[in-house]
Amino acid sequence: MIRLPPTAALRAFESAARHLSYTRAADELHITQSAVSHQIRHMEQMWDLKLFARRGRSLVLTEAGQALAPVVRDFINRMSSKLKELRPGTDRASLRVSLLQSFAFKWLVPRLGQFSQKQPNINVWISTTDDVIDLGQSEVDVGIRLGRGGWTGLYEKLILREYVFPVCSPRFLKRVQPPESPEDLLRYPLLYRHATDICPRWRDWFKDAGVEVKSLPKGSKFPDTSMTVQAAIDDFGIALARSAHVQDDLAAGRLVKLFDVFSPSPVAYYFVCVKGREGESNIKAFHDWVCAEAEISQKEFDRVCGVSSEAGEEPIKSAAS
């Protein structure tokens, strides 16, 4: 029979394997570095396996360590999750979700009531940031990231591809002479965002619309997409909107889409969590719900932009009109 080491040793190994550092593992577990080293040495002697090796100043996992690390991590995560569910006096489990503020405000939060109705025992805590959170070293359980995927150590699922197109309020159109061509937009007040991201900008959209632009007209600038969209709703001008941020506003008639020209975004929204945790009951419940909601939104995005729903699971690479 294979002997199993104490939980403390398993935690020391899991932390050291994730950080590739005994020092950082010791800091995370609030013990000494020698204690971490002792626990891992105990495991290696018990199993007669070498789990770590030194390459210069770097600590690396051996082949055996690479094979065992995800198994130990899954065991710890599953045990922790189940104990939280069974612990007396904790009727509602907390699920911490990290994402961009604009996406939370315009897409996720308006839909959260539906999740609460389906999962009344899960209390969702929203954390918004423009920075990439290290899920392995924070209290955040899951994230919704905007990017290209391929994050090390994370389970990821592409949930939403985006398109970018101009929008304005119906009242704004009544106040001005409606533009007849994409080139006409150069004569109108355009709204800009000055955040540094890789989503398409006005120059990209005009290029996809076949309009040569020597210089863009001056206009008001805002720190993020949601604020730019709100300015358009308030009749301030024409915004270049991302589909996930205006779906509800278009459906409610607060905004109208101008022209059948869109720029595909090179990035997409992904559901992410630490690899091995995706099977935990609370995380799986949120994952399944957010994927179902995103599928509904994706079909609506595709319909509005005239894109086939069979576009697959990768961000669209080329523009369409």
LINVENMO-V505468 format. One line per field, one symbol per residue. ss: DSSP state (h for helix, s for strand, l for the rest). phi: phi as a letter, one per 20 degrees, with the letter a starting at -180 (. if undefined). burial: # if it has 24 or more other C-alpha atoms within 12 Angstrom, else .. Layout:
ss->???
phi->???
burial->???
This chain:
ss->llllllhhhhhhhhhhhhhllhhhhhhhhlllhhhhhhhhhhhhhhhllllssssllsssslhhhhhhhhhhhhhhhhhhhhhhhhllllllssssssslhhhhhhhhhhhhhhhhhhlllsssssssllllllhhhllllssssssllllllssssssssssssssslhhhhhhllllllhhhhhhllssssllllllllhhhhhhhllllllllllllssllhhhhhhhhhllllssssshhhhhhhhhhlllssllllsssssssssssssllllllhhhhhhhhhhhhhhhhhhhhhhhhhllllllllllllllsl
phi->.ffdffgfffffffffffelafffffffemceffffffffffffffelceecbdcmeedcefgffffegffffffffffffffffeffndfdeeceddaffffffecfgfdfgfffffcfedeedecdaeeeefffccefeccdddrdnnffmdfcbfdbecccbfcbegffffecfgfebgffffedfedcddfecdfgdgffffffendedebeffafdcfbfffffffffemerddedegfecgffffenfccedmeccdfefcbececbggoefefgfffffgfffffffffffffgfffemdffefnddgfecfbb
burial->.......###################..#.....###.######.....####......##...##.###.##..##...#...........#################..#..#...#..#######....#.##...##########...##################.##.....#..##.##.######.....########.##...........#..##########.################...#########################.########.###.###.######.##.#......###..##.
